[in-house]
């Protein structure tokens, strides 16, 4: 049997270091928001043959003096171009310039879609995303407090909810920190899909944590006289195989999507991949040992 509780400070050091690095990256670099949060225009194009290179189109668009321009490939023959807000007149001028620069006898350019998101809409999306994350965390605390009401000793039932949320903050912060690095060095932007991925991570992580906590609850009912730390360690070991199997099968699928899924879902899948790995780690090495630390702190406080 592996002694997870006894080696908790090694895990806390690793988690703490990763968390601090992530926070520093978020403060120094920040996340690079897409037009979903800043507003702007998106032009989706399709080429009938021999799609031009993305770098070539990006260089061409930078000459249009439209501010920061993002060019992404989609499918085998399409491109998505994101720019600052374009009026209809500017839209038609850019489209005409693209046709002049990249059309020839063999290749024609077809406009599939033109979409504009104004600042008001983007601000509303940002506010709703923040509210959604806050509401989810509060709901988790309330749900776990109610679910564990019958085992309020040696730690209070609300402690399980608070510890689960601490683990969630750990998972989300580290995931966001990775994207702060990706945004700074590779220009990766975050969009609404990123927020959806974070909410999915919250659900997956708390589900994994609840499986361990539920086994702790069962052990408390059956072995109330045993040492709390020993019971937590037994619960983690009893659910370890399940946690590893579930996480690995999910990560294999997400790895395939990240590598082969294409530009449109690559970073969505990568967000889930990082977050689910962190969620499995925190359920085993952070959340459960924190319960033991909480219990010891309470005993010393009231000794």
ZINORVEN-V131096 format. One record per helix or strand of 2 or more residues. SS is the DSSP state (a for helix, b for strand). FROM is the first residue (numbers start at 0). TO is the last residue. If there is no record, write none. Layout:
SS/FROM/TO
SS/FROM/TO
This chain:
a/7/27
a/34/37
b/39/46
a/53/61
b/69/73
b/77/82
a/87/101
b/108/116
a/118/146
a/156/185
a/191/221
a/227/259
a/262/300
